[in-house]
Amino acid sequence: MSADGVDGEPGTGTNFYSLMFGDTVFSVPTRYTNLLPKGLGAQGMVCAAYDTATQQNVAIKKLSRPFQNVTHAKRAYREFKLMKLVNHKNVSH
């Protein structure tokens, strides 16, 4: 696991950093700390993190190639819409 500090986009005032878990790189805002890998599946990898802004534990999912084809894109969109529809605690509004 390695960490690499990366500046955010110009004008946003947001800083990002990157962590590598296996061959997956997570680039997240600095407000998320203590990233720990929790699972790896067909669609991607999930990490647990702590959000210092809301002071809550969160889950961050990185999809591997979500736009590889129409089917993958539809699956990713469907999962997000369903989680938002049921007010899942891990989907921010």
matplotlib code that plots the C-alpha trace (Angstrom):
import matplotlib.pyplot as plt

x = [0.0, 1.4, 0.2, 0.7, -0.4, -2.1, -3.6, -7.3, -8.5, -7.5, -9.9, -11.6, -9.5, -9.8, -6.8, -6.8, -4.5, -4.1, -3.8, -3.1, -4.7, -3.4, -3.7, -6.5, -5.8, -8.2, -7.9, -10.0, -10.4, -8.3, -11.5, -11.6, -9.1, -8.2, -9.1, -9.2, -10.1, -13.3, -14.1, -13.4, -16.0, -16.8, -17.7, -14.9, -13.5, -15.0, -13.1, -14.2, -13.2, -13.8, -15.3, -13.8, -16.4, -19.4, -17.5, -19.1, -17.8, -18.4, -18.0, -16.3, -16.8, -14.5, -16.0, -13.5, -14.4, -18.1, -18.4, -16.7, -20.0, -23.7, -24.4, -21.8, -23.0, -26.6, -25.6, -23.7, -26.5, -29.1, -27.2, -26.8, -30.4, -31.7, -29.4, -30.6, -34.2, -34.1, -32.1, -29.1, -26.8, -23.8, -25.1, -24.6, -27.1]
y = [0.0, 3.4, 6.9, 9.7, 13.3, 14.9, 18.4, 18.7, 20.5, 24.2, 26.6, 23.9, 24.3, 20.6, 18.3, 14.7, 11.8, 8.4, 4.9, 1.7, -1.6, -4.4, -3.0, -0.6, 3.1, 5.1, 8.9, 10.6, 14.0, 14.5, 14.6, 10.8, 9.1, 5.5, 3.8, 0.1, -2.4, -4.4, -6.3, -7.0, -8.2, -8.4, -4.7, -3.3, -2.7, -1.3, 0.5, 1.7, 5.2, 7.9, 11.2, 13.9, 16.5, 14.5, 12.5, 9.3, 6.0, 5.7, 3.1, 4.1, 1.9, 2.1, 0.5, -1.1, -0.1, 1.0, 2.1, -0.9, -1.6, -0.7, -3.6, -2.5, 1.1, 0.0, -2.2, 0.6, 3.1, 0.6, 0.0, 3.7, 4.5, 1.6, 2.6, 6.2, 5.1, 3.2, 6.0, 3.8, 5.2, 4.9, 7.1, 10.8, 13.3]
z = [0.0, -0.9, -0.5, -2.9, -2.3, -5.4, -5.6, -6.5, -9.6, -9.9, -8.2, -6.2, -3.1, -2.5, -1.9, -2.8, -2.0, -3.5, -2.0, -3.8, -2.7, -4.9, -8.4, -7.6, -6.9, -4.8, -5.2, -2.6, -1.0, 2.2, 4.3, 4.0, 6.3, 7.4, 4.1, 4.5, 1.8, 2.6, -0.5, -4.1, -6.6, -10.2, -10.4, -8.4, -4.9, -1.7, 1.0, 4.4, 5.4, 8.0, 6.8, 8.9, 7.7, 8.9, 11.5, 10.2, 8.8, 5.1, 2.3, -0.9, -4.0, -7.0, -10.1, -12.4, -16.0, -15.4, -19.0, -20.6, -22.3, -22.0, -19.6, -17.1, -17.3, -16.7, -13.7, -12.1, -12.6, -11.4, -8.2, -7.5, -8.2, -6.0, -3.1, -3.3, -3.6, -0.4, 1.3, 1.9, 4.5, 2.3, -0.5, 0.1, -1.2]

ax = plt.figure().add_subplot(projection="3d")
ax.plot(x, y, z, "-o")
ax.set_aspect("equal")
plt.show()
